[in-house]
Every structure is written in structure tokens, then in C-alpha cells.
Amino acid sequence: MKNNQNIQVIDKLYGAFATGDMPNVLGAMHPKIVWNEAESNRLADGNPYIGPDAILNGVFVRIGDMYESFALKNIELHDMMHNKVLATLRYHFKVKTTGKQEDAQVAHLWTLNDEGKIIGFQQYVDTKKLADAEKE
């Protein structure tokens, strides 16, 4: 696919995530997508997550359990070579157990196949900030 088409796929995915439209989020993914959370992230214990169901249950459900609120802000999408899209953004969240609110710098590296399905994801995030927010 052309990079502008890849950008559109990822932009639509973030739009679906923002509205809680999980069927469209998961529908953008290839059945054998390989998803990796950032090293030292609490959710990295399942790396790599293979397939949309593993991502739904291992990542998204757990995010819902951990955070009172969780939003993606300031999303900028960058064309990359070889069917890749880099997203730079921020997580704004409030931890349920501590009540702490935080704002963390994030990057997502997406890989798509020639049909426009997402086949890879790598998260990069300030894991110390995430961990500190969970501490009493």
C-alpha cells in the first residue's frame, strides 16, 4: 500500500479507539498480528501478543481494569518506508487504585501488509512514569 493509505488506516484505528469501537480497532488487524508492549511495561508480560483476541484480552481489557480514564492525545502520524507508520502521542490516564493522573510520552510503530492490514505493533513509552503512577 502507499504510505498515505497506511496513514489513513492508522488514523481510522485511533479514531475507533477514541470512541471505544473495539470491533473496528480489532478489524484493522491481521489475524496473525504480532503486538509488543514496551519492555518493563506491566502489560509486556504477554509479549508478543499474537492475534486480535490476545490483544483484546491481554492489553485492552487490562487497560480498562487498571485505569479510570485512558486517552490518547496529540497524535501525530509519520510516513515511514516499508509499510510502516510511526505515531507520536501522549497517554493521559488516571489509575483506579491510586487515583493518580499522569501524562506520558509515547511512540507506536505500526507495520502493515500490502492489503492494508496491521501485522505488527511496537510500543515505546515512559514505563517509569506508568509504574510510578501505580505506586501508593
C-alpha positions as CSV (number, residue, x, y, z in Angstrom):
1,M,0.0,0.0,0.0
2,K,1.0,3.6,-0.4
3,N,2.1,5.4,2.7
4,N,-0.9,7.8,2.6
5,Q,-3.2,4.8,2.7
6,N,-1.3,3.3,5.6
7,I,-1.7,6.7,7.4
8,Q,-5.4,6.5,6.8
9,V,-5.7,3.0,8.2
10,I,-3.9,4.0,11.4
11,D,-5.8,7.3,11.7
12,K,-9.1,5.4,11.5
13,L,-7.8,2.9,14.1
14,Y,-7.0,5.7,16.6
15,G,-10.5,7.3,15.9
16,A,-12.2,3.9,16.6
17,F,-10.1,3.5,19.8
18,A,-11.1,7.0,20.9
19,T,-14.8,6.1,20.7
20,G,-14.5,2.7,22.2
21,D,-15.3,1.0,18.8
22,M,-13.3,-2.2,19.5
23,P,-14.8,-4.1,16.5
24,N,-13.2,-1.6,14.1
25,V,-10.0,-1.5,16.1
26,L,-9.6,-5.2,16.0
27,G,-10.9,-5.4,12.5
28,A,-8.0,-3.4,11.2
29,M,-5.6,-6.1,12.4
30,H,-4.4,-9.1,10.5
31,P,-5.4,-12.4,12.2
32,K,-1.7,-13.1,13.0
33,I,-0.7,-9.6,14.1
34,V,2.4,-9.5,16.4
35,W,1.9,-6.9,19.1
36,N,4.6,-5.9,21.6
37,E,4.2,-3.7,24.6
38,A,7.2,-1.6,25.7
39,E,9.8,-3.6,27.8
40,S,9.2,-3.0,31.5
41,N,5.6,-2.1,30.9
42,R,3.3,-4.1,33.2
43,L,1.4,-5.3,30.1
44,A,4.6,-6.7,28.4
45,D,4.2,-9.9,30.4
46,G,2.3,-11.3,27.4
47,N,4.7,-10.2,24.7
48,P,4.4,-11.0,21.9
49,Y,0.6,-11.0,21.7
50,I,-0.4,-12.9,18.6
51,G,-3.8,-12.1,17.0
52,P,-6.6,-9.6,17.9
53,D,-8.2,-11.8,20.6
54,A,-4.9,-12.0,22.5
55,I,-4.5,-8.2,22.2
56,L,-8.1,-7.6,23.3
57,N,-7.8,-9.7,26.4
58,G,-4.1,-9.2,27.2
59,V,-4.0,-5.5,26.6
60,F,-7.3,-3.6,26.1
61,V,-9.3,-5.4,28.8
62,R,-6.5,-4.9,31.3
63,I,-6.2,-1.2,30.4
64,G,-9.9,-0.9,31.2
65,D,-9.3,-2.7,34.6
66,M,-6.3,-0.6,35.5
67,Y,-7.4,2.9,34.5
68,E,-10.4,5.0,35.5
69,S,-9.7,7.1,32.4
70,F,-7.3,6.5,29.5
71,A,-7.0,8.7,26.4
72,L,-4.6,9.2,23.5
73,K,-3.7,12.8,22.9
74,N,-1.6,14.9,20.5
75,I,-1.4,12.1,17.9
76,E,0.9,12.8,15.0
77,L,1.3,10.2,12.2
78,H,4.6,10.0,10.3
79,D,5.1,8.2,7.0
80,M,7.8,5.5,7.1
81,M,9.3,3.2,4.5
82,H,8.4,-0.5,4.1
83,N,4.7,-0.1,5.1
84,K,5.4,1.4,8.5
85,V,3.8,4.3,10.3
86,L,5.2,6.0,13.3
87,A,2.8,7.6,15.7
88,T,4.0,10.0,18.3
89,L,1.5,10.8,21.0
90,R,0.7,11.1,24.7
91,Y,-1.2,8.9,27.1
92,H,-3.4,10.8,29.6
93,F,-4.7,8.5,32.3
94,K,-5.9,8.1,35.8
95,V,-5.0,4.9,37.7
96,K,-8.0,3.3,39.5
97,T,-6.1,2.0,42.6
98,T,-4.1,5.2,43.3
99,G,-6.2,8.0,41.8
100,K,-3.0,9.4,40.3
101,Q,-3.3,11.2,37.0
102,E,-0.5,11.2,34.6
103,D,0.6,12.3,31.1
104,A,3.2,10.1,29.4
105,Q,5.2,10.5,26.2
106,V,4.6,7.6,23.7
107,A,5.6,6.3,20.3
108,H,3.9,3.5,18.4
109,L,5.5,1.8,15.4
110,W,2.9,0.1,13.2
111,T,3.6,-2.3,10.3
112,L,1.0,-3.0,7.6
113,N,0.9,-5.6,4.8
114,D,0.2,-4.7,1.2
115,E,-3.5,-5.2,1.7
116,G,-3.7,-2.6,4.5
117,K,-4.0,-4.9,7.5
118,I,-1.9,-4.2,10.5
119,I,0.6,-7.0,11.0
120,G,2.9,-5.5,13.7
121,F,2.9,-3.1,16.6
122,Q,5.7,-1.9,18.9
123,Q,5.0,0.4,21.8
124,Y,7.6,2.8,23.3
125,V,6.6,4.6,26.4
126,D,8.0,6.1,29.6
127,T,7.5,2.9,31.7
128,K,8.8,4.6,34.8
129,K,6.0,7.1,34.7
130,L,3.5,4.3,34.2
131,A,4.9,2.3,37.2
132,D,5.2,5.4,39.4
133,A,1.5,6.2,38.9
134,E,0.5,2.8,40.2
135,K,2.5,3.2,43.4
136,E,0.6,4.3,46.5
